[in-house]
Amino acid sequence: MKSCKGGICAPKGFLASGISSGIKKKGLDLALIYSRFPATTAALFTKNRIKASPNIITMGRLSKNKKTSAILINSGNANCLTGKRGLSDAKKLTSVVAKLLGINKNYALCASTGVIGKRLPLHKIEKALPTLVKRLSAQGSKYASRAIMTTDNIRKELSVIFNAGGYNIKIGAIAKGAGMISPHLATMLCFISTDANISYAALKSTLKEATEETFNRITVDGQMSTNDMVVVQ
């Protein structure tokens, strides 16, 4: 196994983008990861009894569909403790993304990180979505990885290539997380892509095993979040 360029976009068929939509006062705050073809997807979520709206939406969709095409991520606002409106906002934004991409809305996932107890600036984000989709590219990982940052000081991005069964396989990833780090997934958002031809059962099992050796062993301040999520597609 060796490192390669591309980050989340290193595997075949993946594009990404990141822009400023006005959620935060400055800096990138809205990201999109897109698979040209519906990808087998597995995920793990926070064990906190309180779960943010995007986690609830994403959990529900993955329980019915084991494949996804897009993940919309925002920083600066957790969309947590926002009641039915928070759920409605998440559904609305993923529906708009799905329409812009020409995909089934149930194949669009969402994730958020940031301030708790405040509604998303729906109008600002919805207005920015066409630009976010237009800027999707194979070089977009660096922008997406920056757009999901909150208190992080550096971008978290990685991609590797290895040979298995005579095929070159790539894995790419971006993540965020600096404070409120506790076991049981830590306070992380992590998104992983791969062009490996793998079944859902094998993907989910591998993700669980890897998470036990990594995120579930991390602690900084013992605080668990409402938005933790790791998704591999």
Contacts in CASP RR format, 6 or more apart in sequence:
PFRMAT RR
TARGET T0000
AUTHOR 0000-0000-0000
METHOD contacts of the structure
MODEL  1
MKSCKGGICAPKGFLASGISSGIKKKGLDLALIYSRFPATTAALFTKNRI
KASPNIITMGRLSKNKKTSAILINSGNANCLTGKRGLSDAKKLTSVVAKL
LGINKNYALCASTGVIGKRLPLHKIEKALPTLVKRLSAQGSKYASRAIMT
TDNIRKELSVIFNAGGYNIKIGAIAKGAGMISPHLATMLCFISTDANISY
AALKSTLKEATEETFNRITVDGQMSTNDMVVVQ
1 160 0 8 1.000
1 161 0 8 1.000
1 162 0 8 1.000
2 160 0 8 1.000
2 161 0 8 1.000
2 162 0 8 1.000
3 158 0 8 1.000
3 159 0 8 1.000
3 160 0 8 1.000
3 161 0 8 1.000
4 10 0 8 1.000
4 159 0 8 1.000
4 160 0 8 1.000
4 161 0 8 1.000
4 170 0 8 1.000
5 159 0 8 1.000
6 138 0 8 1.000
6 139 0 8 1.000
6 141 0 8 1.000
6 159 0 8 1.000
6 172 0 8 1.000
7 141 0 8 1.000
7 142 0 8 1.000
7 145 0 8 1.000
7 157 0 8 1.000
7 158 0 8 1.000
7 159 0 8 1.000
7 172 0 8 1.000
7 173 0 8 1.000
7 174 0 8 1.000
8 14 0 8 1.000
8 16 0 8 1.000
8 33 0 8 1.000
8 140 0 8 1.000
8 141 0 8 1.000
8 144 0 8 1.000
8 145 0 8 1.000
8 157 0 8 1.000
8 159 0 8 1.000
8 172 0 8 1.000
8 173 0 8 1.000
8 174 0 8 1.000
8 191 0 8 1.000
8 192 0 8 1.000
8 193 0 8 1.000
9 15 0 8 1.000
9 16 0 8 1.000
9 137 0 8 1.000
9 138 0 8 1.000
9 139 0 8 1.000
9 140 0 8 1.000
9 141 0 8 1.000
9 172 0 8 1.000
9 193 0 8 1.000
10 141 0 8 1.000
10 159 0 8 1.000
10 160 0 8 1.000
10 161 0 8 1.000
10 170 0 8 1.000
10 171 0 8 1.000
10 172 0 8 1.000
10 193 0 8 1.000
11 159 0 8 1.000
11 169 0 8 1.000
11 170 0 8 1.000
11 171 0 8 1.000
11 172 0 8 1.000
11 193 0 8 1.000
11 194 0 8 1.000
11 195 0 8 1.000
12 170 0 8 1.000
12 195 0 8 1.000
13 35 0 8 1.000
13 36 0 8 1.000
13 37 0 8 1.000
13 195 0 8 1.000
14 33 0 8 1.000
14 34 0 8 1.000
14 35 0 8 1.000
14 36 0 8 1.000
14 138 0 8 1.000
14 193 0 8 1.000
14 195 0 8 1.000
15 33 0 8 1.000
15 34 0 8 1.000
15 36 0 8 1.000
15 136 0 8 1.000
15 137 0 8 1.000
15 138 0 8 1.000
15 140 0 8 1.000
16 31 0 8 1.000
16 32 0 8 1.000
16 33 0 8 1.000
16 34 0 8 1.000
16 136 0 8 1.000
16 137 0 8 1.000
16 140 0 8 1.000
16 141 0 8 1.000
16 143 0 8 1.000
16 144 0 8 1.000
16 174 0 8 1.000
17 31 0 8 1.000
17 32 0 8 1.000
17 132 0 8 1.000
17 133 0 8 1.000
17 135 0 8 1.000
17 136 0 8 1.000
17 137 0 8 1.000
17 140 0 8 1.000
17 143 0 8 1.000
17 144 0 8 1.000
18 28 0 8 1.000
18 30 0 8 1.000
18 31 0 8 1.000
18 32 0 8 1.000
18 132 0 8 1.000
18 135 0 8 1.000
18 140 0 8 1.000
18 143 0 8 1.000
18 144 0 8 1.000
18 146 0 8 1.000
18 147 0 8 1.000
19 28 0 8 1.000
19 30 0 8 1.000
19 128 0 8 1.000
19 131 0 8 1.000
19 132 0 8 1.000
19 135 0 8 1.000
19 143 0 8 1.000
19 147 0 8 1.000
20 26 0 8 1.000
20 27 0 8 1.000
20 28 0 8 1.000
20 29 0 8 1.000
20 30 0 8 1.000
20 128 0 8 1.000
21 29 0 8 1.000
21 30 0 8 1.000
21 74 0 8 1.000
21 121 0 8 1.000
21 124 0 8 1.000
21 125 0 8 1.000
21 127 0 8 1.000
21 128 0 8 1.000
21 132 0 8 1.000
22 29 0 8 1.000
22 121 0 8 1.000
22 124 0 8 1.000
22 128 0 8 1.000
23 29 0 8 1.000
23 30 0 8 1.000
23 74 0 8 1.000
23 75 0 8 1.000
23 76 0 8 1.000
23 77 0 8 1.000
23 120 0 8 1.000
23 121 0 8 1.000
23 124 0 8 1.000
23 125 0 8 1.000
24 75 0 8 1.000
24 76 0 8 1.000
27 146 0 8 1.000
28 75 0 8 1.000
28 143 0 8 1.000
28 146 0 8 1.000
28 147 0 8 1.000
28 149 0 8 1.000
29 74 0 8 1.000
29 75 0 8 1.000
29 76 0 8 1.000
29 147 0 8 1.000
30 72 0 8 1.000
30 73 0 8 1.000
30 74 0 8 1.000
30 75 0 8 1.000
30 125 0 8 1.000
30 128 0 8 1.000
30 132 0 8 1.000
30 147 0 8 1.000
31 72 0 8 1.000
31 73 0 8 1.000
31 74 0 8 1.000
31 75 0 8 1.000
31 132 0 8 1.000
31 143 0 8 1.000
31 144 0 8 1.000
31 145 0 8 1.000
31 147 0 8 1.000
31 148 0 8 1.000
32 70 0 8 1.000
32 71 0 8 1.000
32 72 0 8 1.000
32 73 0 8 1.000
32 97 0 8 1.000
32 132 0 8 1.000
32 133 0 8 1.000
32 136 0 8 1.000
32 144 0 8 1.000
33 70 0 8 1.000
33 71 0 8 1.000
33 73 0 8 1.000
33 144 0 8 1.000
33 191 0 8 1.000
33 193 0 8 1.000
34 69 0 8 1.000
34 70 0 8 1.000
34 101 0 8 1.000
34 136 0 8 1.000
35 68 0 8 1.000
35 69 0 8 1.000
35 70 0 8 1.000
35 193 0 8 1.000
35 233 0 8 1.000
37 69 0 8 1.000
38 67 0 8 1.000
38 68 0 8 1.000
38 69 0 8 1.000
38 103 0 8 1.000
38 107 0 8 1.000
39 67 0 8 1.000
39 68 0 8 1.000
39 69 0 8 1.000
39 193 0 8 1.000
39 233 0 8 1.000
40 66 0 8 1.000
40 67 0 8 1.000
40 198 0 8 1.000
40 199 0 8 1.000
40 200 0 8 1.000
40 203 0 8 1.000
40 233 0 8 1.000
41 62 0 8 1.000
41 66 0 8 1.000
41 67 0 8 1.000
41 68 0 8 1.000
41 109 0 8 1.000
41 200 0 8 1.000
41 203 0 8 1.000
41 231 0 8 1.000
41 232 0 8 1.000
41 233 0 8 1.000
42 62 0 8 1.000
42 66 0 8 1.000
42 200 0 8 1.000
42 203 0 8 1.000
42 204 0 8 1.000
42 207 0 8 1.000
42 231 0 8 1.000
42 232 0 8 1.000
42 233 0 8 1.000
43 58 0 8 1.000
43 59 0 8 1.000
43 62 0 8 1.000
43 207 0 8 1.000
43 229 0 8 1.000
43 230 0 8 1.000
43 231 0 8 1.000
43 232 0 8 1.000
44 185 0 8 1.000
44 207 0 8 1.000
44 208 0 8 1.000
44 211 0 8 1.000
44 229 0 8 1.000
44 230 0 8 1.000
45 51 0 8 1.000
45 55 0 8 1.000
45 58 0 8 1.000
45 59 0 8 1.000
45 185 0 8 1.000
45 228 0 8 1.000
45 229 0 8 1.000
46 55 0 8 1.000
46 184 0 8 1.000
46 185 0 8 1.000
46 224 0 8 1.000
46 225 0 8 1.000
46 226 0 8 1.000
46 227 0 8 1.000
46 228 0 8 1.000
46 229 0 8 1.000
47 184 0 8 1.000
47 185 0 8 1.000
47 224 0 8 1.000
48 224 0 8 1.000
48 225 0 8 1.000
48 226 0 8 1.000
48 228 0 8 1.000
50 80 0 8 1.000
50 81 0 8 1.000
50 226 0 8 1.000
51 59 0 8 1.000
51 80 0 8 1.000
51 226 0 8 1.000
51 227 0 8 1.000
52 78 0 8 1.000
52 79 0 8 1.000
52 80 0 8 1.000
52 112 0 8 1.000
52 116 0 8 1.000
52 226 0 8 1.000
52 227 0 8 1.000
53 79 0 8 1.000
53 80 0 8 1.000
53 82 0 8 1.000
53 83 0 8 1.000
53 86 0 8 1.000
53 87 0 8 1.000
53 89 0 8 1.000
53 90 0 8 1.000
53 112 0 8 1.000
54 79 0 8 1.000
54 90 0 8 1.000
54 110 0 8 1.000
54 111 0 8 1.000
54 112 0 8 1.000
54 227 0 8 1.000
54 229 0 8 1.000
55 111 0 8 1.000
55 226 0 8 1.000
55 227 0 8 1.000
55 228 0 8 1.000
55 229 0 8 1.000
56 87 0 8 1.000
57 87 0 8 1.000
57 90 0 8 1.000
57 91 0 8 1.000
57 94 0 8 1.000
57 109 0 8 1.000
57 110 0 8 1.000
58 109 0 8 1.000
58 110 0 8 1.000
58 111 0 8 1.000
58 229 0 8 1.000
58 231 0 8 1.000
61 68 0 8 1.000
61 106 0 8 1.000
61 107 0 8 1.000
61 108 0 8 1.000
61 109 0 8 1.000
62 68 0 8 1.000
62 109 0 8 1.000
64 106 0 8 1.000
65 106 0 8 1.000
65 107 0 8 1.000
66 200 0 8 1.000
67 107 0 8 1.000
68 107 0 8 1.000
68 108 0 8 1.000
68 109 0 8 1.000
68 233 0 8 1.000
69 101 0 8 1.000
69 103 0 8 1.000
69 104 0 8 1.000
69 107 0 8 1.000
69 108 0 8 1.000
70 94 0 8 1.000
70 97 0 8 1.000
70 98 0 8 1.000
70 101 0 8 1.000
70 103 0 8 1.000
70 107 0 8 1.000
70 108 0 8 1.000
70 109 0 8 1.000
71 108 0 8 1.000
71 109 0 8 1.000
71 110 0 8 1.000
71 111 0 8 1.000
71 191 0 8 1.000
71 231 0 8 1.000
71 233 0 8 1.000
72 93 0 8 1.000
72 94 0 8 1.000
72 97 0 8 1.000
72 108 0 8 1.000
72 109 0 8 1.000
72 110 0 8 1.000
72 111 0 8 1.000
73 110 0 8 1.000
73 111 0 8 1.000
73 112 0 8 1.000
73 113 0 8 1.000
73 144 0 8 1.000
73 147 0 8 1.000
73 148 0 8 1.000
73 189 0 8 1.000
73 191 0 8 1.000
74 111 0 8 1.000
74 112 0 8 1.000
74 113 0 8 1.000
74 120 0 8 1.000
74 125 0 8 1.000
74 147 0 8 1.000
75 112 0 8 1.000
75 113 0 8 1.000
75 114 0 8 1.000
75 147 0 8 1.000
75 148 0 8 1.000
75 149 0 8 1.000
75 150 0 8 1.000
75 176 0 8 1.000
76 112 0 8 1.000
76 113 0 8 1.000
76 114 0 8 1.000
76 115 0 8 1.000
76 150 0 8 1.000
77 112 0 8 1.000
77 114 0 8 1.000
77 115 0 8 1.000
77 118 0 8 1.000
77 119 0 8 1.000
77 120 0 8 1.000
77 121 0 8 1.000
78 112 0 8 1.000
78 113 0 8 1.000
78 114 0 8 1.000
78 115 0 8 1.000
78 116 0 8 1.000
78 117 0 8 1.000
78 226 0 8 1.000
78 227 0 8 1.000
79 86 0 8 1.000
79 89 0 8 1.000
79 90 0 8 1.000
79 112 0 8 1.000
79 119 0 8 1.000
79 120 0 8 1.000
80 112 0 8 1.000
80 116 0 8 1.000
80 117 0 8 1.000
80 226 0 8 1.000
80 227 0 8 1.000
81 116 0 8 1.000
81 117 0 8 1.000
81 226 0 8 1.000
82 89 0 8 1.000
82 117 0 8 1.000
82 118 0 8 1.000
82 119 0 8 1.000
82 120 0 8 1.000
85 119 0 8 1.000
86 119 0 8 1.000
86 120 0 8 1.000
89 119 0 8 1.000
89 120 0 8 1.000
89 122 0 8 1.000
90 110 0 8 1.000
90 112 0 8 1.000
90 120 0 8 1.000
92 122 0 8 1.000
92 126 0 8 1.000
93 110 0 8 1.000
93 120 0 8 1.000
93 122 0 8 1.000
93 125 0 8 1.000
93 126 0 8 1.000
93 129 0 8 1.000
94 105 0 8 1.000
94 108 0 8 1.000
94 109 0 8 1.000
94 110 0 8 1.000
95 105 0 8 1.000
95 108 0 8 1.000
96 126 0 8 1.000
96 129 0 8 1.000
97 108 0 8 1.000
97 129 0 8 1.000
97 132 0 8 1.000
97 133 0 8 1.000
98 104 0 8 1.000
98 105 0 8 1.000
98 107 0 8 1.000
98 108 0 8 1.000
99 105 0 8 1.000
100 129 0 8 1.000
100 130 0 8 1.000
100 133 0 8 1.000
101 108 0 8 1.000
101 133 0 8 1.000
109 231 0 8 1.000
111 148 0 8 1.000
111 189 0 8 1.000
111 191 0 8 1.000
111 227 0 8 1.000
111 229 0 8 1.000
111 231 0 8 1.000
112 120 0 8 1.000
112 227 0 8 1.000
113 148 0 8 1.000
113 150 0 8 1.000
113 176 0 8 1.000
113 189 0 8 1.000
113 227 0 8 1.000
114 150 0 8 1.000
114 227 0 8 1.000
116 226 0 8 1.000
135 143 0 8 1.000
141 157 0 8 1.000
141 159 0 8 1.000
141 172 0 8 1.000
141 174 0 8 1.000
142 155 0 8 1.000
142 157 0 8 1.000
144 174 0 8 1.000
145 155 0 8 1.000
145 156 0 8 1.000
145 157 0 8 1.000
145 174 0 8 1.000
145 175 0 8 1.000
145 176 0 8 1.000
146 155 0 8 1.000
148 174 0 8 1.000
148 175 0 8 1.000
148 176 0 8 1.000
148 189 0 8 1.000
149 155 0 8 1.000
149 176 0 8 1.000
150 176 0 8 1.000
150 177 0 8 1.000
150 178 0 8 1.000
151 177 0 8 1.000
151 178 0 8 1.000
151 179 0 8 1.000
152 176 0 8 1.000
152 177 0 8 1.000
152 178 0 8 1.000
153 178 0 8 1.000
155 174 0 8 1.000
156 174 0 8 1.000
156 175 0 8 1.000
156 176 0 8 1.000
156 177 0 8 1.000
157 173 0 8 1.000
157 174 0 8 1.000
157 175 0 8 1.000
158 172 0 8 1.000
158 173 0 8 1.000
159 170 0 8 1.000
159 171 0 8 1.000
159 172 0 8 1.000
159 173 0 8 1.000
160 170 0 8 1.000
160 171 0 8 1.000
160 172 0 8 1.000
161 168 0 8 1.000
161 169 0 8 1.000
161 170 0 8 1.000
162 168 0 8 1.000
162 169 0 8 1.000
163 169 0 8 1.000
164 196 0 8 1.000
169 194 0 8 1.000
169 195 0 8 1.000
169 196 0 8 1.000
170 194 0 8 1.000
170 195 0 8 1.000
171 192 0 8 1.000
171 193 0 8 1.000
171 194 0 8 1.000
171 196 0 8 1.000
172 192 0 8 1.000
172 193 0 8 1.000
172 194 0 8 1.000
173 190 0 8 1.000
173 191 0 8 1.000
173 192 0 8 1.000
173 193 0 8 1.000
174 190 0 8 1.000
174 191 0 8 1.000
175 188 0 8 1.000
175 189 0 8 1.000
175 190 0 8 1.000
175 191 0 8 1.000
176 188 0 8 1.000
176 189 0 8 1.000
176 190 0 8 1.000
177 186 0 8 1.000
177 187 0 8 1.000
177 188 0 8 1.000
177 189 0 8 1.000
179 187 0 8 1.000
179 220 0 8 1.000
179 221 0 8 1.000
179 223 0 8 1.000
180 187 0 8 1.000
180 220 0 8 1.000
180 221 0 8 1.000
180 222 0 8 1.000
180 223 0 8 1.000
180 224 0 8 1.000
180 225 0 8 1.000
181 187 0 8 1.000
181 188 0 8 1.000
181 218 0 8 1.000
181 219 0 8 1.000
181 220 0 8 1.000
181 221 0 8 1.000
181 222 0 8 1.000
181 223 0 8 1.000
182 218 0 8 1.000
182 219 0 8 1.000
182 220 0 8 1.000
182 221 0 8 1.000
182 222 0 8 1.000
182 223 0 8 1.000
182 224 0 8 1.000
182 225 0 8 1.000
183 215 0 8 1.000
183 216 0 8 1.000
183 217 0 8 1.000
183 218 0 8 1.000
183 219 0 8 1.000
183 222 0 8 1.000
184 216 0 8 1.000
184 224 0 8 1.000
184 228 0 8 1.000
185 211 0 8 1.000
185 215 0 8 1.000
185 216 0 8 1.000
185 228 0 8 1.000
185 229 0 8 1.000
185 230 0 8 1.000
186 215 0 8 1.000
186 216 0 8 1.000
186 218 0 8 1.000
186 219 0 8 1.000
186 228 0 8 1.000
187 223 0 8 1.000
187 224 0 8 1.000
187 225 0 8 1.000
187 227 0 8 1.000
187 228 0 8 1.000
188 215 0 8 1.000
188 218 0 8 1.000
188 228 0 8 1.000
188 229 0 8 1.000
188 230 0 8 1.000
189 227 0 8 1.000
189 228 0 8 1.000
189 229 0 8 1.000
189 230 0 8 1.000
190 215 0 8 1.000
190 229 0 8 1.000
190 230 0 8 1.000
190 231 0 8 1.000
191 230 0 8 1.000
191 231 0 8 1.000
191 232 0 8 1.000
192 230 0 8 1.000
192 231 0 8 1.000
192 232 0 8 1.000
192 233 0 8 1.000
193 232 0 8 1.000
193 233 0 8 1.000
194 232 0 8 1.000
194 233 0 8 1.000
198 206 0 8 1.000
203 232 0 8 1.000
207 230 0 8 1.000
207 232 0 8 1.000
211 230 0 8 1.000
215 230 0 8 1.000
END
